[in-house]
Amino acid sequence: MSDPAVVLDDLRSESEELDRLVGRLSPERWAAPTPAPRWTVAHQIAHLAWTDRAALLALTDSDAFGAETARALAAPNTFVDDGAAEGAALPPDELLARWRTGRDALHTALRHAPPGSRFPWYGPPMSATAMATARLMETWAHGQDVADALGAERRPTDRLRHVAWIGVRARDYAYLVRGLPAPTAPFRVELTPPDGTGLWSYGPEDAPQRITGPALDFCLLVTQRAHRDDLALRAEGPDADTWLSIAQAFAGPAGPGRAPKGAA
């Protein structure tokens, strides 16, 4: 687990990078479709604002978060889309202001969370540091959707190490939400950082089940922003190969993933 202050600083930087991408968009560009079906740029930012609010409730008002969870359980297939649609209906300036205010409030709450505390979430309970890591992962992933919609190039940074970490940690969760038994043995994951130097490695060096490749590609895979066929990731061992087909770093139901490029 990374230093909490480092994760929070990186979360702020990731949010600010996305803010610079959308902050001066015309209303027409806010309505641009993204790779997520039926979601525009506005839906992506609205979802981040909605999830930041849920995370703030988890940290500051467990009863209110429990009520949110009950609503989610009552509509498991639509509550995420409904929350995004509600925010996307706002004028862009109002939506942008809501996202900025909410993420600042969450940042403050995470910064002042008592050490050792754990907070409820839609998956397993989280520490403040894990919550910040999850928020960074989502901000990066939805930022990728926005960048794809706008035709913008994003330079990958070392902040991806947080996305990679949570992707590795969520290995067994991907099996759980599909009703599959998780492998009992640990995997070895070796990723090349964006600057091309060194390795980000996880798991025992002698593990027979291995994943290797670029960190960016692994992050695109576990956030389900690209199909494995379009990525330079290599699996050694049948269990590792299966994981590459189902991996997800985010809480909630099993994601449908993205189709390979060129698929009809």
C-alpha positions as CSV (number, residue, x, y, z in Angstrom):
1,M,0.0,0.0,0.0
2,S,1.3,3.4,-0.9
3,D,1.8,6.4,1.4
4,P,-1.6,7.9,2.0
5,A,-0.3,11.4,1.3
6,V,1.2,10.3,-2.0
7,V,-2.1,8.6,-3.1
8,L,-4.1,11.7,-2.2
9,D,-1.7,14.0,-4.1
10,D,-1.8,11.8,-7.1
11,L,-5.6,11.6,-6.9
12,R,-5.7,15.4,-7.0
13,S,-3.3,15.5,-9.9
14,E,-5.3,13.0,-11.9
15,S,-8.5,14.9,-11.3
16,E,-6.9,18.2,-12.3
17,E,-5.6,16.7,-15.5
18,L,-9.1,15.6,-16.4
19,D,-10.5,19.0,-15.4
20,R,-8.1,20.7,-17.8
21,L,-9.5,18.4,-20.6
22,V,-13.2,19.2,-20.0
23,G,-13.1,22.6,-18.3
24,R,-13.4,24.7,-21.4
25,L,-15.5,22.4,-23.6
26,S,-18.5,23.8,-25.5
27,P,-21.9,22.4,-24.7
28,E,-21.8,20.5,-27.9
29,R,-18.6,18.7,-26.9
30,W,-20.0,17.8,-23.5
31,A,-22.7,15.9,-25.5
32,A,-20.1,13.9,-27.4
33,P,-20.6,10.2,-27.2
34,T,-17.9,8.1,-25.4
35,P,-17.1,4.4,-25.8
36,A,-19.5,3.6,-23.0
37,P,-22.9,2.9,-24.6
38,R,-25.3,5.8,-24.2
39,W,-22.8,7.8,-22.1
40,T,-21.6,11.2,-23.2
41,V,-18.7,13.2,-21.8
42,A,-21.3,14.7,-19.4
43,H,-22.3,11.3,-18.2
44,Q,-18.7,10.4,-17.5
45,I,-18.1,13.5,-15.3
46,A,-21.5,13.1,-13.7
47,H,-20.6,9.6,-12.7
48,L,-17.4,10.7,-11.1
49,A,-19.3,13.4,-9.2
50,W,-21.9,10.9,-8.1
51,T,-19.3,8.4,-6.9
52,D,-17.4,11.1,-5.1
53,R,-20.5,12.0,-3.2
54,A,-21.1,8.3,-2.3
55,A,-17.6,8.0,-1.1
56,L,-17.9,11.1,1.0
57,L,-21.1,9.6,2.6
58,A,-19.2,6.4,3.3
59,L,-16.5,8.4,5.2
60,T,-18.8,10.8,7.0
61,D,-22.3,9.4,7.3
62,S,-22.6,5.6,7.3
63,D,-26.4,5.7,7.8
64,A,-26.8,7.8,4.7
65,F,-24.4,5.6,2.8
66,G,-26.5,2.6,3.9
67,A,-29.5,4.2,2.4
68,E,-27.6,4.7,-0.9
69,T,-26.6,1.1,-0.8
70,A,-30.2,0.0,-0.3
71,R,-31.2,2.0,-3.4
72,A,-28.4,0.4,-5.4
73,L,-29.5,-3.1,-4.3
74,A,-33.1,-2.3,-5.3
75,A,-32.0,-1.4,-8.9
76,P,-28.7,-3.2,-9.4
77,N,-28.8,-3.0,-13.2
78,T,-29.7,0.7,-13.5
79,F,-28.5,2.6,-10.4
80,V,-25.2,3.6,-12.0
81,D,-26.8,4.8,-15.2
82,D,-29.5,6.6,-13.4
83,G,-27.0,8.5,-11.3
84,A,-25.0,9.5,-14.3
85,A,-28.1,10.5,-16.3
86,E,-29.3,12.8,-13.4
87,G,-26.0,14.7,-13.4
88,A,-25.6,14.7,-17.2
89,A,-28.9,16.6,-17.4
90,L,-27.4,19.6,-15.7
91,P,-26.0,22.5,-17.6
92,P,-22.2,21.9,-18.1
93,D,-21.1,24.7,-15.9
94,E,-23.3,23.5,-13.0
95,L,-22.1,19.9,-13.5
96,L,-18.5,21.0,-13.5
97,A,-18.9,23.0,-10.4
98,R,-20.6,20.1,-8.6
99,W,-17.8,17.7,-9.5
100,R,-15.1,20.2,-8.3
101,T,-16.9,20.9,-5.1
102,G,-17.6,17.3,-4.4
103,R,-14.1,16.0,-5.1
104,D,-12.5,18.8,-2.9
105,A,-14.8,17.8,0.0
106,L,-13.9,14.1,-0.5
107,H,-10.2,15.0,-0.6
108,T,-10.5,16.8,2.7
109,A,-12.4,13.9,4.3
110,L,-9.8,11.4,3.1
111,R,-6.9,13.6,4.3
112,H,-8.4,13.7,7.8
113,A,-9.6,10.2,8.1
114,P,-8.4,8.5,11.3
115,P,-5.5,6.1,10.7
116,G,-6.7,2.5,10.6
117,S,-10.3,3.4,9.9
118,R,-12.3,1.3,7.5
119,F,-15.3,2.5,5.6
120,P,-18.3,0.7,3.9
121,W,-18.4,0.5,0.1
122,Y,-20.3,-1.4,-2.6
123,G,-17.6,-4.1,-2.4
124,P,-15.5,-4.9,0.6
125,P,-14.9,-2.2,3.2
126,M,-12.0,0.1,2.5
127,S,-9.3,2.1,4.3
128,A,-9.1,5.8,3.4
129,T,-6.0,5.0,1.4
130,A,-7.7,2.3,-0.5
131,M,-10.7,4.5,-1.1
132,A,-8.4,7.2,-2.5
133,T,-6.7,4.6,-4.8
134,A,-10.1,3.5,-6.0
135,R,-11.1,7.1,-6.8
136,L,-7.9,7.6,-8.7
137,M,-8.5,4.4,-10.7
138,E,-12.0,5.5,-11.6
139,T,-10.9,9.0,-12.4
140,W,-8.2,7.7,-14.7
141,A,-10.6,5.2,-16.4
142,H,-13.4,7.6,-17.0
143,G,-10.9,10.1,-18.1
144,Q,-9.8,7.6,-20.7
145,D,-13.3,7.5,-22.0
146,V,-13.4,11.3,-22.2
147,A,-10.1,11.4,-24.0
148,D,-11.2,8.8,-26.5
149,A,-14.4,10.7,-27.1
150,L,-12.6,14.0,-27.7
151,G,-9.7,12.5,-29.7
152,A,-7.2,13.7,-27.1
153,E,-3.9,12.0,-26.4
154,R,-3.0,11.4,-22.7
155,R,0.5,10.9,-21.6
156,P,0.7,7.9,-19.2
157,T,2.3,8.8,-15.9
158,D,3.6,6.9,-12.9
159,R,0.2,7.5,-11.3
160,L,-0.8,4.3,-13.1
161,R,1.0,2.3,-10.4
162,H,-2.0,2.9,-8.2
163,V,-4.4,1.6,-10.9
164,A,-2.1,-1.4,-11.4
165,W,-2.0,-2.1,-7.6
166,I,-5.7,-2.1,-7.2
167,G,-6.1,-4.3,-10.4
168,V,-3.8,-6.9,-8.9
169,R,-5.5,-6.7,-5.5
170,A,-8.9,-7.2,-7.1
171,R,-8.0,-10.4,-8.8
172,D,-10.2,-12.7,-6.7
173,Y,-13.1,-10.2,-6.8
174,A,-13.3,-10.7,-10.6
175,Y,-14.0,-14.4,-10.0
176,L,-16.4,-13.7,-7.1
177,V,-18.8,-11.5,-9.1
178,R,-18.9,-14.2,-11.8
179,G,-19.6,-17.0,-9.4
180,L,-16.3,-18.7,-10.2
181,P,-13.8,-20.2,-7.7
182,A,-10.7,-18.0,-7.5
183,P,-7.3,-19.6,-7.9
184,T,-5.7,-20.6,-4.6
185,A,-2.1,-19.8,-5.7
186,P,-0.7,-16.3,-6.1
187,F,0.2,-14.9,-9.5
188,R,3.3,-13.1,-10.6
189,V,2.6,-9.8,-12.3
190,E,5.5,-7.9,-13.9
191,L,4.7,-4.5,-15.6
192,T,6.9,-2.1,-17.5
193,P,6.3,1.5,-16.2
194,P,5.4,4.3,-18.6
195,D,9.0,5.6,-18.6
196,G,10.3,2.2,-19.7
197,T,12.7,1.7,-16.8
198,G,12.6,-1.0,-14.2
199,L,9.5,-3.1,-13.3
200,W,6.5,-2.9,-11.2
201,S,6.2,-6.4,-9.8
202,Y,3.7,-8.2,-7.6
203,G,3.6,-11.7,-6.2
204,P,6.2,-14.4,-5.8
205,E,9.0,-14.5,-8.3
206,D,8.7,-18.2,-8.8
207,A,4.9,-18.2,-9.3
208,P,4.1,-20.4,-12.4
209,Q,1.1,-18.2,-13.3
210,R,2.4,-15.0,-14.7
211,I,1.3,-11.8,-16.4
212,T,3.8,-9.6,-18.1
213,G,3.6,-6.5,-20.3
214,P,3.2,-2.7,-20.3
215,A,1.7,-1.1,-17.2
216,L,-0.6,1.1,-19.4
217,D,-2.0,-2.0,-21.1
218,F,-2.6,-3.8,-17.8
219,C,-4.4,-0.7,-16.5
220,L,-6.5,-0.5,-19.6
221,L,-7.4,-4.2,-19.2
222,V,-8.4,-4.2,-15.5
223,T,-10.5,-1.0,-16.0
224,Q,-12.0,-2.7,-19.0
225,R,-11.1,0.2,-21.4
226,A,-9.6,-2.1,-24.0
227,H,-9.9,-5.8,-25.0
228,R,-7.0,-8.0,-24.2
229,D,-6.6,-8.8,-28.0
230,D,-5.6,-5.2,-28.5
231,L,-3.0,-5.1,-25.7
232,A,0.5,-6.3,-25.4
233,L,0.0,-8.5,-22.3
234,R,1.2,-12.0,-22.0
235,A,-0.2,-14.7,-19.8
236,E,1.8,-17.8,-18.8
237,G,-0.4,-20.6,-17.3
238,P,-4.1,-21.4,-17.8
239,D,-5.3,-19.5,-14.7
240,A,-3.4,-16.4,-15.7
241,D,-4.9,-16.6,-19.1
242,T,-8.4,-16.9,-17.7
243,W,-7.8,-13.9,-15.5
244,L,-6.9,-11.7,-18.5
245,S,-10.4,-12.4,-19.8
246,I,-12.3,-11.4,-16.7
247,A,-10.1,-8.9,-14.8
248,Q,-11.8,-5.9,-13.3
249,A,-10.4,-3.3,-10.8
250,F,-13.8,-1.8,-10.0
251,A,-16.5,-2.8,-7.5
252,G,-20.0,-3.9,-8.6
253,P,-21.3,-6.5,-11.1
254,A,-19.1,-8.1,-13.7
255,G,-18.4,-5.6,-16.4
256,P,-19.1,-6.5,-20.0
257,G,-15.7,-5.2,-21.2
258,R,-14.9,-3.7,-24.6
259,A,-15.0,-5.5,-27.9
260,P,-11.8,-5.9,-29.9
261,K,-11.0,-3.1,-32.3
262,G,-12.6,-3.7,-35.6
263,A,-15.3,-6.0,-34.2
264,A,-18.7,-5.5,-35.8
